Amino acid sequence: MLTDIEIVIRFFVAAFMGSMIGISRRRKPAGVRTFALICLGAAIFTIISVSDELGGLDKGRIIAQIVAGIGFLGLGVIWRTGGSVGQPAGLTTAAAIWVTAAIGILVGLGMWLEVAAGTFLTLAILFSKSLDEVLERRR
C-alpha cells in the first residue's frame, strides 16, 4: 500500500512530466494544461487500480480503460484539426496524448527509470519535429 506522501509525489511528478511534454506542443490543439491533466489523470487511475481498496477485482482493467479513453481524446484532436479530405491533421498531437497517458501510467506504477526514459524520448521526438520544420524552411 502506498503512503499518502508517495501518492502526492506521484501526482506532482505526473503533472510535471505532462507539462514538460505540453510545452513542446504549446502552439498546437492541445497544450501544457491538457498534457498535464492527461498525465495526472492516468496516474490517478493507475494508483486507484493498484490500490488494496479494490480487493479481488481485476486491476488491469482500469489501466486498459485508460488506453481506450485516451483513444477518444486522440480522435477528437484529429477530427477537430483535420484538414481537407484525405489530409489527416493532428496525428502527432494525438500520438503525444497517447504517449503522455502511458507515461502517467508509469508514474502511477512508480516505474521511475521508465518514466524518465519515456519522457526524454518523447521530448526528443517532439522537438526533433520542430527542428525538422526549421530545417525545411531553410531549404
N, CA and C of each residue as an Amber inpcrd file, in Angstrom:
protein
   417
   0.8380000  -1.1880000   0.0000000   0.0000000   0.0000000   0.0000000
   0.8770000   1.2440000   0.0000000   0.5480000   2.1840000  -0.8630000
   1.2910000   3.4330000  -0.9400000   0.8930000   4.3530000   0.2060000
   1.8800000   5.0880000   0.6950000   1.5730000   6.0850000   1.7160000
   0.9930000   7.3170000   1.0370000   0.3760000   8.1810000   1.8290000
  -0.2070000   9.4000000   1.2730000   0.8540000  10.2730000   0.6080000
   2.0160000  10.3650000   1.2230000   3.0740000  11.2080000   0.6530000
   3.5730000  10.6370000  -0.6720000   3.6690000   9.3100000  -0.7890000
   4.0680000   8.6930000  -2.0630000   3.0480000   8.9940000  -3.1620000
   1.7980000   8.9620000  -2.8090000   0.7370000   9.2530000  -3.7790000
   0.8220000  10.7070000  -4.2400000   0.9920000  11.6180000  -3.2980000
   1.0850000  13.0400000  -3.6380000   2.3130000  13.3010000  -4.5140000
   3.4310000  12.6800000  -4.1900000   4.6390000  12.8300000  -5.0120000
   4.3650000  12.3490000  -6.4310000   3.6930000  11.2320000  -6.5700000
   3.3730000  10.7090000  -7.9040000   2.4510000  11.6620000  -8.6600000
   1.5130000  12.2790000  -7.9590000   0.6410000  13.2610000  -8.6030000
   1.4600000  14.4200000  -9.1660000   2.3670000  14.9540000  -8.3430000
   3.1760000  16.0890000  -8.7820000   4.1230000  15.7110000  -9.9140000
   4.7210000  14.5350000  -9.8400000   5.6170000  14.0820000 -10.9180000
   4.8300000  13.9330000 -12.2170000   3.6400000  13.3520000 -12.1480000
   2.8170000  13.1770000 -13.3500000   2.4610000  14.5300000 -13.9640000
   2.0220000  15.4660000 -13.1370000   1.6680000  16.7930000 -13.6470000
   2.8870000  17.4810000 -14.2610000   4.0410000  17.3210000 -13.6400000
   5.2750000  17.9240000 -14.1560000   5.6710000  17.3090000 -15.4940000
   5.6730000  15.9860000 -15.5640000   6.0600000  15.3100000 -16.8130000
   5.0900000  15.6630000 -17.9410000   3.8090000  15.6820000 -17.6470000
   2.8310000  16.0770000 -18.6610000   3.0340000  17.5150000 -19.1110000
   3.3580000  18.3890000 -18.1650000   3.6220000  19.7920000 -18.5060000
   4.8380000  19.9220000 -19.4100000   5.8670000  19.1430000 -19.1250000
   7.0740000  19.1850000 -19.9560000   6.7480000  18.8070000 -21.3990000
   5.9410000  17.7890000 -21.5660000   5.5530000  17.3860000 -22.9140000
   4.6470000  18.4490000 -23.5320000   3.7530000  19.0110000 -22.7390000
   2.8450000  20.0410000 -23.2320000   3.5530000  21.2940000 -23.7060000
   4.6800000  21.6140000 -23.0880000   5.4390000  22.7960000 -23.5020000
   5.8580000  22.6620000 -24.9650000   6.2050000  21.4640000 -25.3750000
   6.6200000  21.2650000 -26.7680000   5.4370000  21.3530000 -27.7280000
   4.2130000  21.3280000 -27.2110000   3.0100000  21.3520000 -28.0590000
   2.2100000  22.6360000 -27.8500000   2.8010000  23.6600000 -27.2880000
   2.0480000  24.8490000 -26.8720000   1.3460000  25.5900000 -28.0020000
   1.7740000  25.4450000 -29.2210000   1.1070000  26.1130000 -30.3380000
   0.2210000  25.1520000 -31.1310000  -0.1130000  24.0600000 -30.5260000
  -0.9120000  23.0220000 -31.1780000  -2.2780000  22.9330000 -30.4980000
  -3.1850000  22.0630000 -31.0050000  -4.5390000  21.9880000 -30.4430000
  -4.5990000  21.6440000 -28.9550000  -3.6200000  20.9280000 -28.4520000
  -3.5780000  20.5990000 -27.0160000  -2.2730000  21.1600000 -26.4670000
  -2.3370000  21.8230000 -25.3300000  -1.1520000  22.4780000 -24.7890000
  -0.7390000  21.9700000 -23.4280000  -0.0750000  22.8240000 -22.6850000
   0.5290000  22.4490000 -21.4100000  -0.5070000  21.9010000 -20.4280000
  -1.5900000  22.6130000 -20.2350000  -2.5920000  22.1660000 -19.2570000
  -3.2140000  20.8330000 -19.6550000  -3.4960000  20.6840000 -20.9350000
  -4.1020000  19.4330000 -21.4010000  -3.1900000  18.2510000 -21.1280000
  -1.9130000  18.3850000 -21.4910000  -0.9820000  17.2830000 -21.2910000
  -0.7320000  17.0100000 -19.8150000  -0.6800000  18.0590000 -18.9970000
  -0.5130000  17.8630000 -17.5500000  -1.7020000  17.0930000 -16.9860000
  -2.9010000  17.4470000 -17.4110000  -4.0990000  16.7670000 -16.9060000
  -4.1900000  15.3240000 -17.3940000  -3.7780000  15.0760000 -18.6270000
  -3.8010000  13.7030000 -19.1480000  -2.8560000  12.8230000 -18.3430000
  -1.6440000  13.3010000 -18.1210000  -0.6570000  12.5090000 -17.3830000
  -1.1010000  12.3160000 -15.9300000  -1.5960000  13.3760000 -15.3180000
  -2.0820000  13.2860000 -13.9400000  -3.2680000  12.3380000 -13.8420000
  -4.2150000  12.4460000 -14.7480000  -5.3860000  11.5620000 -14.7270000
  -5.0090000  10.1040000 -14.8750000  -4.0890000   9.8190000 -15.7920000
  -3.6450000   8.4380000 -15.9720000  -2.9620000   7.9150000 -14.7080000
  -2.1710000   8.7720000 -14.0720000  -1.5110000   8.3610000 -12.8260000
  -2.5360000   8.1080000 -11.7170000  -3.5360000   8.9690000 -11.6140000
  -4.5710000   8.7920000 -10.5910000  -5.3110000   7.4700000 -10.7900000
  -5.7470000   7.2100000 -12.0170000  -6.4540000   5.9580000 -12.2740000
  -5.5630000   4.7420000 -12.0380000  -4.2850000   4.8670000 -12.3680000
  -3.3630000   3.7510000 -12.1360000  -3.1810000   3.4980000 -10.6530000
  -3.0450000   4.5570000  -9.8790000  -2.9110000   4.4000000  -8.4220000
  -4.1720000   3.7570000  -7.8450000  -5.3210000   4.1690000  -8.3520000
  -6.5680000   3.5260000  -7.9250000  -6.5280000   2.0370000  -8.2580000
  -6.0220000   1.7060000  -9.4540000  -6.0400000   0.3110000  -9.8840000
  -5.1310000  -0.5800000  -9.0550000  -4.0530000  -0.0350000  -8.5170000
  -3.1400000  -0.8530000  -7.7110000  -3.4590000  -0.7610000  -6.2210000
  -4.4720000   0.0080000  -5.8960000  -4.8820000   0.1820000  -4.5010000
  -5.4300000  -1.1240000  -3.9260000  -5.1810000  -1.3340000  -2.6700000
  -5.7120000  -2.5090000  -1.9820000  -7.2220000  -2.4020000  -1.7630000
  -7.7580000  -1.2190000  -1.9590000  -9.1880000  -0.9890000  -1.7420000
 -10.0530000  -1.7580000  -2.7330000  -9.4880000  -2.1360000  -3.8770000
 -10.2780000  -2.8320000  -4.8990000 -10.4830000  -4.3040000  -4.5950000
  -9.7530000  -4.7960000  -3.6310000  -9.9080000  -6.1930000  -3.2620000
  -9.5230000  -7.1310000  -4.3850000 -10.4180000  -8.0610000  -4.7180000
 -10.1100000  -9.0810000  -5.7060000 -10.4690000  -8.7110000  -7.1330000
 -10.8140000  -7.4520000  -7.3800000 -11.1760000  -7.0540000  -8.7390000
  -9.9550000  -7.1100000  -9.6570000 -10.2050000  -7.2770000 -10.9400000
  -9.1330000  -7.3070000 -11.9290000  -8.5640000  -5.8960000 -12.0950000
  -7.3940000  -5.6770000 -11.5480000  -6.8000000  -4.3410000 -11.5150000
  -6.3130000  -3.8830000 -12.8840000  -6.0430000  -4.8010000 -13.7730000
  -5.5850000  -4.4400000 -15.1070000  -6.6550000  -3.8060000 -15.9660000
  -7.8900000  -3.9950000 -15.6000000  -8.9920000  -3.4550000 -16.4040000
  -9.0180000  -1.9390000 -16.3740000  -8.6550000  -1.3360000 -15.2490000
  -8.6580000   0.1280000 -15.1760000  -7.6070000   0.6950000 -16.1150000
  -6.4110000   0.1280000 -16.1040000  -5.3580000   0.6090000 -16.9970000
  -5.7840000   0.4210000 -18.4530000  -6.4150000  -0.6820000 -18.7680000
  -6.8870000  -0.9050000 -20.1360000  -7.9020000   0.1590000 -20.5450000
  -8.7290000   0.5820000 -19.6150000  -9.7190000   1.6060000 -19.9250000
  -9.0890000   2.9810000 -20.0960000  -7.9500000   3.2240000 -19.4610000
  -7.2160000   4.4760000 -19.7040000  -6.8320000   4.5380000 -21.1770000
  -6.2880000   3.4490000 -21.6770000  -5.8570000   3.3980000 -23.0750000
  -7.0430000   3.6360000 -24.0040000  -8.1650000   3.0010000 -23.7290000
  -9.3550000   3.1730000 -24.5700000  -9.8680000   4.6140000 -24.5090000
  -9.9130000   5.1720000 -23.3230000 -10.4020000   6.5440000 -23.1670000
  -9.5200000   7.5630000 -23.8570000  -8.2290000   7.3550000 -23.8020000
  -7.3010000   8.2670000 -24.4470000  -7.4810000   8.2200000 -25.9620000
  -7.8630000   7.0650000 -26.4780000  -8.1330000   6.9630000 -27.9110000
  -9.2140000   7.9350000 -28.3610000 -10.2140000   8.1410000 -27.5210000
 -11.2690000   9.0890000 -27.8560000 -10.7460000  10.5150000 -27.8770000
  -9.8710000  10.8580000 -26.9430000  -9.2730000  12.1940000 -26.9520000
  -8.4580000  12.4000000 -28.2240000  -7.6690000  11.3980000 -28.5670000
  -6.8630000  11.4940000 -29.7790000  -7.7150000  11.6540000 -31.0220000
  -8.7990000  10.8910000 -31.0980000  -9.7120000  11.0080000 -32.2370000
 -10.2950000  12.4100000 -32.3070000 -10.6540000  12.9470000 -31.1540000
 -11.1970000  14.3100000 -31.1230000 -10.2070000  15.3320000 -31.6540000
  -8.9390000  15.1770000 -31.3180000  -7.9140000  16.1000000 -31.8030000
  -7.7720000  15.9780000 -33.3170000  -7.7320000  14.7470000 -33.8070000
  -7.5770000  14.5380000 -35.2470000  -8.7980000  15.0820000 -35.9950000
  -9.9680000  14.8050000 -35.4760000 -11.2040000  15.2280000 -36.1100000
 -11.3140000  16.7570000 -36.1430000 -11.0160000  17.3660000 -35.0090000
 -11.1490000  18.8210000 -34.8930000 -10.1460000  19.5610000 -35.7660000
  -8.9330000  19.0520000 -35.8670000  -7.8900000  19.7520000 -36.6150000
  -7.7480000  19.2450000 -38.0370000  -8.5820000  18.2950000 -38.4210000
  -8.4690000  17.6850000 -39.7490000  -8.5310000  18.7170000 -40.8570000
  -7.6770000  18.5370000 -41.8260000  -7.6500000  19.4250000 -42.9850000
  -8.6900000  19.0090000 -43.9970000  -8.3370000  19.1390000 -45.2430000
  -9.2620000  18.7510000 -46.2960000  -9.3510000  17.2320000 -46.3690000
 -10.2760000  16.7540000 -47.1700000 -10.4950000  15.3110000 -47.3020000
  -9.1990000  14.6380000 -47.7450000  -8.8410000  13.5770000 -47.0430000
  -7.6290000  12.8480000 -47.3740000  -6.3620000  13.4450000 -46.7770000
  -6.4950000  14.5330000 -46.0480000  -5.3490000  15.1930000 -45.4290000
  -5.4940000  15.1350000 -43.9100000  -5.0430000  14.0630000 -43.2900000
  -5.1760000  13.9850000 -41.8280000  -4.3170000  15.0480000 -41.1500000
  -4.8250000  15.5830000 -40.0670000  -4.0880000  16.5860000 -39.3010000
  -4.2320000  16.2490000 -37.8230000  -3.2640000  16.6200000 -37.0470000
  -3.3150000  16.3920000 -35.6080000  -2.8150000  15.0300000 -35.1760000
  -2.2110000  14.2850000 -36.0800000  -1.7510000  12.9390000 -35.7300000
  -0.6360000  12.9660000 -34.6890000   0.2800000  13.9030000 -34.8260000
   1.3790000  13.9850000 -33.8500000   0.8450000  14.3670000 -32.4790000
  -0.0880000  15.2860000 -32.4210000  -0.6810000  15.6720000 -31.1350000
  -1.4250000  14.4960000 -30.5260000  -2.1740000  13.7620000 -31.3410000
  -2.8970000  12.5930000 -30.8440000  -1.9270000  11.5390000 -30.3200000
  -0.8380000  11.3230000 -31.0340000   0.1700000  10.3550000 -30.5880000
   0.8330000  10.8310000 -29.3020000   1.0760000  12.1240000 -29.1920000
   1.6790000  12.6720000 -27.9730000   0.7360000  12.5100000 -26.7810000
  -0.5660000  12.6670000 -27.0160000  -1.5510000  12.4420000 -25.9560000
  -1.4830000  10.9850000 -25.4950000  -1.4150000  10.0750000 -26.4280000
  -1.3650000   8.6370000 -26.1410000  -0.1220000   8.3020000 -25.3190000
   1.0260000   8.8070000 -25.7420000   2.2780000   8.5290000 -25.0330000
   2.2650000   9.1820000 -23.6500000   1.6960000  10.3710000 -23.5420000
   1.6340000  11.0510000 -22.2460000   0.7940000  10.2570000 -21.2480000
  -0.2810000   9.6670000 -21.7090000  -1.0860000   8.8120000 -20.8270000
  -0.2760000   7.6040000 -20.3770000   0.5000000   7.0330000 -21.2960000
   1.3510000   5.8890000 -20.9320000   2.3780000   6.2910000 -19.8800000
   2.9370000   7.4770000 -20.0190000   3.8910000   7.9610000 -19.0150000
   3.1790000   8.1510000 -17.6770000   1.9570000   8.6400000 -17.7060000
   1.1790000   8.7710000 -16.4700000   0.9450000   7.4240000 -15.8020000
   0.7040000   6.4030000 -16.6030000   0.5440000   5.0520000 -16.0520000
   1.8430000   4.6090000 -15.3820000   2.9700000   4.8600000 -16.0450000
   4.2650000   4.5040000 -15.4530000   4.4990000   5.2380000 -14.1390000
   4.1350000   6.5130000 -14.0900000   4.2720000   7.2760000 -12.8340000
   3.4160000   6.6380000 -11.7540000   2.1750000   6.3190000 -12.0910000
   1.2790000   5.6970000 -11.1240000   1.8150000   4.3860000 -10.5930000
   2.5510000   3.6550000 -11.4340000   3.1450000   2.3820000 -11.0150000
   4.4850000   2.5690000 -10.2950000   5.0170000   3.7940000 -10.3240000
   6.2960000   4.0620000  -9.6720000   7.4900000   3.5150000 -10.4440000
   7.3710000   3.4240000 -11.7410000   8.4570000   2.9150000 -12.5870000
   9.2980000   4.1050000 -13.0540000  10.1540000   4.6020000 -12.1680000
  10.8150000   5.8880000 -12.3480000  11.8030000   5.9200000 -13.5130000
  12.5960000   4.8990000 -13.7080000  13.5340000   4.8720000 -14.8350000
  12.7670000   4.9210000 -16.1540000  11.6910000   4.1690000 -16.2370000
  10.8750000   4.1430000 -17.4380000  10.1920000   5.4920000 -17.6710000
   9.7850000   6.1450000 -16.5960000   9.1930000   7.4850000 -16.7010000
  10.2010000   8.4460000 -17.3110000  11.4190000   8.4420000 -16.7590000
  12.4550000   9.3510000 -17.2490000  12.8050000   9.0600000 -18.7050000
  12.9960000   7.7900000 -19.0280000  13.3610000   7.4300000 -20.4060000
  12.2280000   7.7590000 -21.3780000  11.0070000   7.4250000 -21.0060000
   9.8630000   7.7030000 -21.8730000   9.6550000   9.1900000 -22.1040000
   9.7820000   9.9790000 -21.0480000   9.6230000  11.4300000 -21.1860000
  10.7430000  12.0090000 -22.0380000  11.9750000  11.5810000 -21.7820000
  13.1130000  12.0700000 -22.5580000  12.9350000  11.7600000 -24.0410000
  12.6020000  10.5260000 -24.3550000  12.4310000  10.1440000 -25.7590000
  11.2660000  10.8860000 -26.4110000  10.1870000  11.0590000 -25.6810000
   9.0430000  11.7930000 -26.2150000   9.4330000  13.2270000 -26.5390000
  10.1200000  13.8690000 -25.6070000  10.5560000  15.2460000 -25.8470000
  11.5360000  15.3260000 -27.0030000  12.4510000  14.3830000 -27.0800000
  13.4210000  14.3790000 -28.1750000  12.7070000  14.2510000 -29.5220000
  11.7220000  13.3860000 -29.5920000  10.9830000  13.2010000 -30.8430000
  10.1740000  14.4490000 -31.1890000   9.4820000  15.0190000 -30.2100000
   8.6640000  16.1960000 -30.4770000   9.5120000  17.4050000 -30.8470000
  10.6290000  17.6000000 -30.1640000  11.4890000  18.7270000 -30.5040000
  12.2290000  18.4810000 -31.8090000  12.4720000  17.2320000 -32.1860000
  13.1000000  16.9700000 -33.4810000  12.1620000  17.3690000 -34.6030000
  10.8680000  17.2560000 -34.3850000   9.8810000  17.7050000 -35.3640000
   9.9950000  19.2110000 -35.5380000  10.1400000  19.9350000 -34.4510000
  10.2990000  21.3850000 -34.5230000  11.5760000  21.7320000 -35.2680000
  12.6360000  21.0140000 -34.9980000  13.8990000  21.2240000 -35.6900000
  13.7470000  20.9040000 -37.1720000  12.9950000  19.8590000 -37.4770000
  12.7430000  19.4840000 -38.8640000  12.0370000  20.6120000 -39.6110000
  11.0770000  21.2710000 -38.9540000  10.3720000  22.3920000 -39.5720000
  11.3190000  23.5590000 -39.8550000  12.2190000  23.8520000 -38.9190000
  13.1840000  24.9270000 -39.1040000  14.0940000  24.6220000 -40.2910000
  14.5750000  23.3880000 -40.3560000  15.4500000  22.9990000 -41.4570000
  14.7220000  23.0360000 -42.7820000  13.4450000  22.6700000 -42.7830000
  12.6490000  22.6870000 -44.0110000  12.4780000  24.1110000 -44.5300000
  12.3250000  25.0710000 -43.6380000  12.1640000  26.4810000 -44.0440000
  13.4230000  27.0250000 -44.6870000  14.5830000  26.5060000 -44.2760000
  15.8520000  26.9860000 -44.8150000  16.1020000  26.4840000 -46.2290000
  15.4320000  25.4430000 -46.6400000  15.6600000  24.8700000 -47.9890000
  15.0880000  25.7240000 -49.0600000
